Amino acid sequence: MSTSFNEQVSSQGLADILGGMGISHDPGTWFTTIYSATEVAGMGVAPWMAMTVGMKRFVLIVAATAILSTVPLAFTTNLTLLYSLRAIQGFAGGCSIPLLMAIALKVLAPDIRLFGLAAYALTATCFPYLSTSLAGLWTDLVGWRFIFFQILPMGGAAMALLYFGLPDLPGRMERFKEPRMWVSAALLFTASIPLVILLAQGDRLDWFNSKLICVCALIAVVALPLFVMNELKRPEPFFRFSLLRRRNFLYSVVGLQIFVLLSISGSAIPSQYLTVVAGYRPEQIYLVTAVIASLQLIFLPFMAILLNYEWVDSRVVSFLGLVLMISACAANSFVTAEWNRNEFYAWQVAQALGAAMIVMPILMGATNAVIPQEGPFAAGMVNAPRAVVQVIGTWLVQLAFHWRGNLHSERLTDRLGQYHYGLFQGANPDWQHPAPLLPNGTPSSPGAVAALAKQLHHQVATLVIEDLFMIMACIAGLLLLWLLIVPVRAYPPRIALAGMMPPSDSSSTPSK
């Protein structure tokens, strides 16, 4: 939770952070890019490092690193030091999330595993939404530096719980002697960091008209296949790609990435509308996203209880959740410039329930497909692409505002030109909606033309938000199609893993 808030809350309060540090927009964009770039690398190597160094020792190192790299950010004004601390913070944050899944798979018995997965699911369904509330609290009511101070109580509590709760298992330090491991680690960093920079900075730098983007694309295209080929030859790799031969695991890995992309329909898109069109601050937006965050504390445990019944088919639960998600996105696509946060509440509730119904079967299918010894490999494969998909979600919103925004702006401006006489004040004006110009072409009042431009901007932003909601509905439709084709019936862990046998798609069927 503490490391998730490091990323999410700082992204929500980025404008206040940059203003407090005296950093302009362009250098400020690297604040989130550097975090995301090193986060992907951390998610890839964390499970392997935990098995090698020792789970308890490595988890405590990650927690301490996250705290020590976060607190100094509140007092840093030097860009080089800021970027360096942010890179360390991102790597520690990336390590923490797959370790949570690896610990759950290794420690929790099959009878209670679903409740552990419900706790893990909070990282995808609750914390991103709750971060808006915390961002509003710190930036509008307390002070922007508390965005970095918030890790102290949460991180300290996490270290205490980890120290007293985890068994002290020995590591296998001899695995560092494997030559191919160092090659894989170098290729993973070489591939993931340029890939994230490409996605995060591409729109701002005009894509392949930028030399930096061209170099990043070339490095990623070369290094990524080399990394996969090297991993296939390793006896104990970072990613065990053979797990993808199991249909339920393949569905879960792909499905979780699509779900992470889909989750911006309940957080980033409504927040974007309320910020740009309605003019809300984070303090005013938080009620919308807090609805989903708070309801997850009810829906996720309920899903864990429901899926623990043998007669419940998780595929049907996912299907109904996707129907709810598609319905909510389609309904929100009717947004107008007159909406405020009250119009979003009902469909936020539908999205909250749909999200819980989608993510819990996905996690159950992934964990049922592996035995405890394969847990670290599964955790890395599930979580590393997730960090890349989060960047893709941000890129998708930027792309929509760039391309669709230009289209809508041109069409609305062209319409104003075609009906330009409607902009001039008539002999009998409508005092409720006065025209911005007088018959002689001068503004009818101070700021009238600026008000017209602001209305045009709001209409353009509203049309882009409509497009984004429809895109999200289509993405949910793709996940629905993937659900109908790939997975097979998955039973509760207490049944599927009763014998702890090596997994297969057929072995998940209970004996008669």
N, C-alpha and C positions, 0 to 999 in steps of 0.2 A: 504493500500500500504506500509506504513512504517513498519508494523509488518511482512508483507510478505517478504520484503527485508531483515529484520533481519535474517530470516531463510535462504532464498535462497542465498543471497550474501555471508553470512558467510560460507555457505557450499562450494560455488564456490572458495572462497579465503582461505579455511581452511589451506592449506599448508603454506601460507604466515603468517597466524595468529599464527600457532603453532611454526613456525620458529622465529617470532618476540617475542613470549612469552617464547621461550626456552623449549617447551614441546615436548616430543617424540611422536612417532606414536600411541602406544597403549593407553596411557592416552588421546591422542587427539581424538580417536574414540568416547569417551564418550561425547565429546563436542557437537556433533550432536545428539547422542542417548538420552541424558538427555533432550534436547530441545523437541525432537519428543515425548518422553514419557509424559511429562507434557502438551504438546500441545493437545494430545488426551483428557486428563482429562478436560482441559479448554474448548474445543469444546463441551463436553458433558454437563457441568453445566452452561455455559454462558447464554443461553436463559432463563433458569429458574431463575438464579440470577438477570437478568435484570428485569424480571417481579416482583421479590420480593423486590429488593432494589430500583427500579425505573430506567427506561431505561437511562435517561440522566445522573443520578448520577453514575450508574455503568459503563457506557461507558467512562466517564471522568476518573474514577478510573483506568480502564483498560489502557487507553492511558497514564496516568501519570506513572503507574507501568511499562509499557513497556519502557518508556524513562529512568526512574530512575534505572532500572535494566540493561540497555544496555550500557550507557555511561561509567560506572565504569569498564566494561570489558576491555576497551582499556588500562587500567593501572594495571590490575590484573595479578599477577604471582603465587599466592597461589592457588593450585588446589582445595582445599575445598571451598574457596570463589568463585572461578571461576565456579565450578559446581553448587553452590547454586544460584548465580546470573543467570546462564544459565537456571536453573529450573524455576525460577520466570519469566524470559523472555519468556520461552516456554509457560507457563501457560497464561501469558498476550496475547501472540500471538495467542494461541488457542482460547481465548475468543473473539478476535476481529472479526474473519471471520464469525462465525455464527451470531454475532450481526449485521453485515452488512446486511445479508439476512433478519434477523428479523425486522430491521428498514425498509427495503425496502417493506416487506410484510405489515407492519403496517401503514406506512405513505403514500406510493405511491398509487394514484388512479388507477383504472384499465386501464384508457386511456393511462397512461404513464408508467405502470408497466414494460413493456418489455424493456424500455430504462434503468430502474433501474437494471433489471436483466442483461442487457448488461454490466453495470458497475461492477456488482458482478462477472460476468464471467471473467473479467480481472484478478481476483485472480488465475484463473486456466489456462488461455490461454495467458496472456501477461506478468505478473510479473515474473513467473518462467524463461521465456526466456530473459526478460530485465535484470534480475539479473546478467547474464554473462557479459553484457556490463558494469554494474556498478562494478562488481568484477575486470574486466580488468582495469577500470579507477582508482580504489583505489589502487590496489596492484602494478600495473606496472607504474603508472604515478604520483600518489599523495603520498600515504602511507597507510599501512594496517590498521592503527588505524581509518581511516576515514570510514571503514566498520561499526564501532560502532557510529561514530559521525554523520553519515548520517541521523539518526533518529531525530536529533534535529530540523532541519527546517521542515521536513515532519510531525513529531509528534506534534510540536507546531502549525502548520497550521491546523492539524486534530482536536486538542483540541479547537482551536478557532472556527472552523466551527461547531463542535458538540455543543459547549456552546451556540452559538447564533442561531443555526439552529434547534435543537431538542426542542420540548415542554417539560416542566418540569412536568411530570406526577407523581402522588404519587405511592409509592410502597405498598407492602403488607407484612410487616415485620412479621406478625403473622404466615406466612407459615414456618418460621424457627422453630416453635414449633412442627411441625409434626415429630413424632419419626422416622417413616420410611424414611424420607428424609435423616437423618444422616446415616442411614444404607445404603441407596442407594449411597450416596456420598462416604462412606468408601469403599463399594464394587467396585464402578467405578474406584477409584484410585488404589485399590488393583488388579483389573483385567487388566486395561489398561497399567499401567506402566510396570509390568512384561512381558506383551504381546509384547510391543514395544522393550524392552530389548532383548527378545527372538529372534525377527526378525532381529534387528539391529546388535547384537553381536554374533548371532549363528554361522555364517560362520567363523568368526575370532577365536572363542573359540572351534571350531570343534563340534558344536552342542551338542548332548547328551553325549559326552565324557567329558563335562564340568559339574561340580556340580552346578554352577550358572545357566546354561541353564536348567538343570533338575528341579531345584527349581522354576524358573520362569514359566516353562511350567506347573508344578503342581498347582501353585497358580492361574495362568490364567484359567486353566481348571475347577478349583473348583469355583473361584469367579465369572466368567462370567455367568454361569447359575443361580447362586444365585442372581446376580444383575437383570437379566431379570425377574425372578420370583417375586422379591421384587417390581420391577417397575410395574408389572401387577396388583399389589394390591393397588397401590397408587392412590388417586383421582387426584392429579396434579403431574405427574411424570416428570422426566428429558426427557424421551423418551416415546411418546405415540405410542406403537406398533400397536394399532388398525388402525392407518393410513395406514399400509401396506396392508390392505384389499382392498384399492382402487387401481385399476390396474395401472393407470397412475402414482400414487405416488410410487408404488412398482417398476415400470420400471425406474422412474427417480432416485430413491435412488441407485439401483443396477447399472444403466447405468452411473451415474456420477462417481461411484467408478471405473468402468472399463475404463471410459474416462480418469480419472486422471492417471491410470496405463498406458494407451495408450500414454499419452502426453510425456512420456520419449523418445519416438521415434523421437521427434523433438527437444529435448534439451539434455538430458543426453547421449544418444547414439552417436549422431554426435560429441558432445563435447569430449566424451571418445575417439573416433577415432582420432580426430584432436590432442588431447593431447598425446596419447600413440604412435600413428603411425606417424603422421605428425610433432609432436614435437612443437605444437603451445602453446603459452601462452594465458591466458584469453583475453589479449588485441587484439590478432589476431583472436580469435574464435568469438568474439562478433558480427561480421558482419553476421555470419550464423544465430545465434539465434535472433539477432535484426530484421531480416527480418520478422519472425513470430510475434514478439512483436509489431512492427510498423504497420503491416498489420491488426492486431486485432483492432486497433483504427478505421479502415475503415470497416472491415467485420462485427464486432459485431453490430454497429449501423445499418448497412445495413440489417442484419438479423432481427433486431428488427422492422424495417420498413416493411420488406417482410412478416414476420409472423403476422403482424397486419392486413393483408388482410384476409377476411373470406374465400376466395376460396383457400388459400394456406394450404395444409395439412402438418403439421409439421413432420409427419412420413416420407413423401416423401423427405423432406429437409434433415432429418437425414440419410435416406438411401443413398442419393447422397453424403453426407459428408463422410459417411463410405466408399463408393466406392473410393472417392478421397484418403482417409487415407490408405486404403489397397493398392491402386496403388502406392502411394508414398513409403510405406514400402517395397513393392515388388521390386520397382525400385532401392531403396537404398541397397537392399540385394545383388546387383551386384557390391558392392564396392570392390575395389582392393587397394593394398598397394601404388599405384601411385596416388590415388585421393588426392585432396586438397579441400579447402572450396568452390572453384568455382563449383565443381560438385554437391554440395548439394543445391545450390540456387533454381533451378527450382522446385525441389520436396519439399523444405521448403515452397515455395509459395502455392503449392497444399495442404500441411499439414495445413498451416495457414487457408486457406479457409475451408478445411474439418473440422478443429477443431471448427470454429465458427458455421458451419452448424450442428454440432453434439450437442454442449453444449447448445445453445439457445433453441432448442426444448425440451431438457431434463429439463431445468429450468422452461420453460413455463408449461410443463406437471405437474411438482411438485407443482408449486404455484397455478395453476388452481384447483388442487385437494383439496386445503385447503381454509378455510375462514380466515379472518384476525386474529380472536381470536385463531386460531390454528397455526399461523405463528411461534411462538417461539418453539413449539414442532416439527414442520417440519424442522426448521433451525438446531436444534440439531441432528435430525436423518439423515439429509443430510450431515452434515459437520463432525460429529465425526468419522464415518468410513473413511472419506477422508484422515485424518491424518495417519491412520493405513495403508491405501493403498499407500501413499507416501513412507512409510518405506518399504512396500512390493516391490515397484518398485526398490528401492536401493538394496534390498536383491536379487531381480531377476537378476540384472546386476552382482552383486558379484557372484551369483550362476553360472551364465553362464560362467564367466571368470574362475571360479574354476573347474567346471566339464567339460564343453566343451573345455576350454583352455587346461586342462590336456590331453584330448583326442586328440586334434589337435597337441599338442606339441609332444606327443608320436608317432603319425603317421608321422609327418614331420621328427622327429629325426630318426625314423626307416627307412624312405626313404633315408636319408643321409647315413645311415649305409649300406643299400643295394647297393647304387651307390657311394660308398666311393671313387672309382677311379676318379670320376669327381671332387673331392676336391684337386687333386694333379696337379701341374703344368706340362704341356706337353712340348714336344720339340718345338712346334709352338703355343705358347699361344695366346689367344684372349685378346689383350691388353685393349679392352673395358670392359671385364668382367674377370679379372684374377682370377685364382683359389687361395684359401687361403693358400695352402700348396705346398712346393717344393717336388720333387721326393723323397727326403730323409726324408720327414715327418716334416720338420721344417717350420715355418711360412714364406710365401713368402715375407712379409713385416711387419714392426712393426704394431701391431693392426689388422692384417688380420683375426685372429681367433675371436677376439672380434667383428669385423665387421660382420663376418658370424653369430655369436650368436645374434647380433642385428637384422640382416635380418630375422633370424628364429623367433625371438620374434615379429617382426612386422607382419610376415605372420600369426602367431598364433592369434594375436590380431585382424587382419583383418577378419579371419575366424570366430572368436567369434562375431564380430560386424555383420557379415552376418547372423549368427544364431539368434542374437537378433532382427534384423529387421524382419526376418521371424516369430519369436515368436510374435512380435507386430502385424504382419499381421493376424496371427491366432487369437489373442485376439480381434482384430477388427472384425474378422469374427464371433466370439462368440457374440459380441455386436450386430452385424447385425441380427443374429438369434434371440436374445432376443427382438430386435425391431419388428421382424415379428410376434412374438408370443404374447407378453404381452400387449402393449398399445392400447388404443382406440383413436378415433379422438379427438383431443384437439383444441378448438377454441381460438381466441385471448382473453385476459383477459377482454377487454372492452365488449365482448359478453358473455363469460362464467361466469363472475362475475357481470353482470349487476344488478342482483337482490340481490346479496350477500346472496344467499340461502345456506343452508348446502350442502356441495359438495357430489356428487356421480358421478359415471361414466356416467350415463345417463343424469344427470342434466347439463352437459357441452354442450349439443346439443341445439342450438338456436331454439326458437319457430318459427314456420312458420307464 
